[in-house]
Amino acid sequence: MMRSEAEEAFARGEKARRAGRWEDAEAAYRAAWKADPRPEFAGELGLSELALGRSRDAAEHLRESLLVPETLQPAVQRRFRAGLEKAEREVSFATVAVSRPEAEVFIDGRSIGRGQGMYFVYLDPGRHEARGKLEGYVDDVYPFEAERGRESMVGLHLEPKPPPPAAPAPVAAPVAPVPAAPAPAAAPGGPSAGTVFRVGGVALASAGIALGTGFAVAAAVRGGEAEAQAAQIRQRNGAAACLSKAYAEPCGVLREMIDARDTLKAAAWGSFIGAGVAGAVALSSLLWAPAPGKRAVRAAPLAAAHGGGVIFSGSW
């Protein structure tokens, strides 16, 4: 019986491996895997890459070989699992959750897929950037540091683009100005507008700090829950458990935890920024406090999932 092209290439790889010629073995196993992506071919390709020091490629192919472990002999499974554990100690890996599954996800400009709510990738240690892109939505970018042997949890939140500005209203005919009524004089002995503004600014800053602290504590709690959920999932089928449909439900829960954690973190930063601005403006009012007869300036903190600040209104 004639052997297929993939089987011929695999036989060449086996011969090269036994002879210790790892470059030749890697090339032959790769040809076999491309011709017929069997788990056994992917695993032997991964072990060859591991012998050549290509840990990230090795981890990807060994993980792929173990997605359907029942197709492998027990001894082969043990070899591949041992190789995967060794490769994972040399690389980093990331779980990327995206709020819009139909979005396309990129790592360092390389597309890793679309149509899923969660992705798992191996990375070389160092600085990386995740990006989510979807027509009609604002890109979300998440820079992160990948550490050797550690997992990074990345959450991407895509929000709809704001609608275009409305057309300007037609200009009305000019109307004769009406004299403004004189501003009421301040009550004798009452606080000045500048004093009222400074007191209000300090109060707003204090409220913003309290709000931000609450958000930060909640984010830490959700982060701990997400880490515990991720660890429990990895114990069931290794670092790539979420690629299996059998774990769709627990991985969905993990994605929701990551979304909540990142939203709370952003809200905390927005509150702290708003508090700082409110306090700084209140102090600076010593120089520009409104003169009697002008409307006092009003300030209010603004906190949202992706930022925050302070809104000012009035006249100077």
C-alpha positions in Angstrom: 0.0 0.0 0.0 1.4 3.4 -1.0 2.0 6.0 1.6 0.6 9.5 1.3 2.7 12.6 0.9 2.1 13.4 4.5 3.2 10.0 5.7 6.3 10.1 3.5 7.3 13.4 5.0 6.6 12.1 8.5 8.8 9.1 7.9 11.6 11.4 6.9 11.1 13.4 10.0 11.3 10.3 12.2 14.6 9.2 10.6 16.1 12.7 11.0 14.9 12.9 14.7 16.5 9.5 15.5 19.8 10.8 13.9 19.6 14.0 15.9 19.3 16.2 12.8 16.7 18.5 14.3 16.6 21.1 11.5 15.8 18.3 8.9 13.3 16.8 11.3 11.5 20.1 11.8 11.3 20.7 8.0 9.9 17.2 7.4 7.4 17.3 10.2 6.2 20.7 9.0 5.7 19.4 5.5 3.7 16.4 6.9 1.6 18.7 9.1 0.8 21.1 6.3 -0.3 18.2 4.0 -2.4 16.6 6.8 -2.9 18.4 10.1 -3.0 15.4 12.3 -2.4 15.8 16.1 0.6 13.5 15.9 2.2 15.5 13.2 1.6 18.8 15.1 3.1 17.3 18.3 6.3 16.0 16.6 6.7 19.3 14.9 6.4 21.1 18.3 9.0 18.8 19.9 11.4 19.5 17.1 10.9 23.3 17.5 11.4 22.9 21.2 14.8 21.1 20.6 15.8 24.1 18.3 14.9 26.6 21.0 11.8 28.0 19.3 9.7 27.8 22.4 6.7 29.9 21.3 6.1 28.0 18.1 6.7 24.7 20.0 4.0 25.6 22.5 1.5 26.5 19.8 1.9 23.2 18.0 2.1 21.0 21.1 -1.1 22.7 22.4 -2.8 22.0 19.1 -1.8 18.3 19.2 -3.4 17.9 22.6 -6.8 19.5 21.8 -8.2 16.0 21.0 -5.9 13.9 23.3 -8.0 10.7 22.8 -6.6 10.4 19.2 -3.1 9.8 20.6 -1.5 6.8 22.3 -1.0 7.3 26.0 2.8 7.3 25.6 2.6 9.9 22.9 0.3 12.0 25.0 2.8 12.0 27.9 5.7 13.1 25.5 3.6 15.9 24.1 2.4 17.1 27.5 5.9 17.1 29.0 7.1 19.1 26.0 4.2 21.6 26.3 5.0 22.1 30.0 8.6 22.8 29.2 7.8 25.2 26.4 5.3 27.1 28.5 8.0 27.8 31.2 10.0 29.7 28.5 7.2 31.8 27.1 4.3 33.9 28.2 0.6 33.4 27.4 -2.4 35.7 27.3 -6.2 35.3 27.5 -7.8 38.1 25.6 -11.6 38.8 26.2 -13.4 41.3 23.9 -16.8 42.8 24.6 -18.0 42.5 21.0 -17.3 38.9 19.7 -17.7 40.1 16.1 -14.7 42.4 16.4 -11.3 41.5 15.0 -8.5 41.2 17.6 -4.9 42.0 17.0 -1.7 41.4 19.0 1.2 43.7 17.9 -0.6 44.3 14.6 -1.1 40.6 13.8 -4.7 39.4 13.6 -5.5 36.5 15.9 -9.1 36.1 14.8 -12.6 37.4 14.9 -16.0 36.0 15.8 -15.1 34.8 19.3 -15.5 36.4 22.7 -12.2 35.1 24.1 -8.8 34.2 22.6 -5.7 32.4 23.9 -2.2 33.1 22.5 1.4 32.4 23.4 3.8 35.3 23.4 7.5 36.0 23.7 8.2 37.8 27.0 8.2 41.6 26.7 6.0 44.5 25.8 2.9 43.9 23.7 -0.2 45.6 22.5 -3.7 44.2 22.0 -6.3 46.0 19.8 -9.9 45.4 19.0 -11.4 46.8 15.8 -15.0 46.8 14.6 -16.8 48.9 12.0 -18.8 51.6 13.7 -17.0 51.3 17.0 -14.0 53.1 18.6 -10.8 50.9 18.6 -9.8 49.8 22.1 -6.0 49.4 22.7 -4.5 47.6 25.7 -0.7 47.7 26.1 0.7 45.1 28.5 3.9 43.5 29.7 4.2 39.7 29.2 6.3 37.9 31.7 8.0 34.5 31.2 5.9 31.6 32.4 3.0 34.0 33.5 -0.4 34.6 32.0 -1.8 38.1 31.1 -5.5 38.8 31.4 -6.5 41.3 28.7 -9.9 42.9 28.4 -11.0 44.9 25.3 -14.1 47.2 25.5 -15.4 48.6 22.2 -17.9 51.5 22.4 -20.0 52.8 19.5 -18.6 55.9 17.8 -20.4 59.1 18.7 -23.0 60.3 16.2 -21.9 63.1 13.8 -22.6 66.6 15.0 -26.1 68.0 14.2 -26.4 70.6 11.4 -26.2 74.2 12.8 -29.5 75.9 13.4 -30.5 78.7 11.0 -29.4 82.2 12.2 -32.3 84.3 13.5 -32.7 87.9 12.7 -30.9 90.3 15.0 -32.9 91.5 18.0 -32.3 94.6 19.9 -30.4 93.8 23.1 -32.3 94.0 26.4 -30.4 95.6 29.3 -29.4 93.0 31.8 -30.8 93.4 35.3 -28.1 94.4 37.8 -26.9 91.5 39.9 -28.1 91.6 43.5 -25.5 92.9 45.9 -24.0 90.4 48.3 -25.5 90.4 51.7 -23.3 92.4 54.1 -21.0 90.0 56.0 -21.9 87.0 53.7 -19.2 84.9 52.1 -17.7 86.0 48.8 -18.2 84.1 45.5 -14.6 83.0 45.6 -14.9 81.6 49.1 -18.0 79.7 48.2 -16.3 78.3 45.1 -13.2 77.2 47.0 -15.3 75.4 49.7 -17.3 73.7 47.0 -14.2 72.6 45.1 -12.7 71.1 48.2 -15.9 69.2 48.8 -16.0 67.9 45.2 -12.4 66.8 45.5 -13.1 64.9 48.7 -16.2 63.2 47.1 -14.1 62.2 44.1 -11.4 60.6 46.2 -14.0 58.6 48.2 -15.7 57.5 44.9 -12.4 56.5 43.3 -11.4 54.5 46.4 -14.7 52.6 46.3 -14.2 51.8 42.6 -10.6 50.7 43.2 -11.6 48.3 46.0 -14.3 46.8 43.9 -11.9 46.4 41.0 -9.4 44.6 43.2 -12.2 42.2 44.4 -13.3 41.4 40.8 -9.6 41.0 39.8 -9.1 38.4 42.5 -12.3 36.5 41.4 -11.1 36.5 37.8 -7.7 35.1 38.7 -9.3 32.4 40.8 -11.7 31.5 38.0 -8.8 31.4 35.4 -6.7 29.1 37.7 -9.7 26.7 38.2 -10.2 26.5 34.4 -6.5 25.9 33.7 -6.4 23.0 36.2 -9.1 21.2 34.1 -7.3 21.2 30.7 -4.2 23.4 30.9 -3.8 26.9 29.7 -5.8 26.4 26.6 -9.0 25.1 28.3 -11.1 28.0 26.9 -10.5 26.8 23.3 -12.8 23.8 24.1 -16.5 24.1 23.7 -16.9 22.0 26.9 -15.8 25.0 29.0 -17.9 27.7 27.2 -19.9 28.4 30.3 -17.0 28.9 32.9 -15.0 30.8 30.3 -18.0 33.1 29.7 -18.1 33.8 33.4 -14.4 34.6 33.3 -14.9 37.1 30.4 -17.6 38.9 32.4 -15.4 39.1 35.4 -12.6 40.6 33.3 -15.0 43.2 31.8 -16.2 44.2 35.2 -12.7 44.5 36.6 -11.5 46.7 33.8 -14.6 48.9 33.9 -14.2 49.5 37.6 -10.5 50.3 37.2 -11.2 52.9 34.6 -14.0 54.4 36.7 -11.6 54.6 39.7 -9.0 56.5 37.6 -11.6 58.9 36.3 -12.8 59.7 39.8 -9.2 60.3 41.1 -8.4 62.5 38.1 -11.6 64.5 38.6 -10.8 64.9 42.3 -7.4 66.2 41.5 -8.6 68.7 39.0 -11.4 70.0 41.3 -8.9 70.5 44.1 -6.4 72.3 41.9 -8.9 74.6 40.4 -10.3 75.4 43.9 -6.9 76.5 45.1 -6.2 78.5 42.0 -9.4 80.5 42.6 -7.3 82.5 45.0 -6.0 84.3 41.9 -9.0 84.4 39.6 -12.1 84.3 42.0 -15.0 86.1 40.4 -15.6 89.7 41.3 -18.9 90.6 43.1 -21.7 90.9 40.6 -20.6 88.1 38.4 -22.1 84.6 38.4 -20.1 82.2 40.5 -18.3 79.4 38.6 -19.8 75.9 39.2 -17.8 72.7 39.0 -19.0 69.0 39.0 -16.9 65.8 38.8 -17.5 63.5 35.9 -16.6 59.7 36.1 -17.2 57.2 33.4 -16.0 53.7 32.5 -13.1 55.0 30.3 -12.1 58.2 32.0 -13.3 61.2 34.0 -12.8 64.9 34.8 -14.6 68.0 35.9 -17.3 70.1 34.2 -17.1 73.9 34.7 -19.8 76.4 34.0 -20.3 80.1 34.7 -18.5 83.3 33.8 -15.3 84.9 34.7 
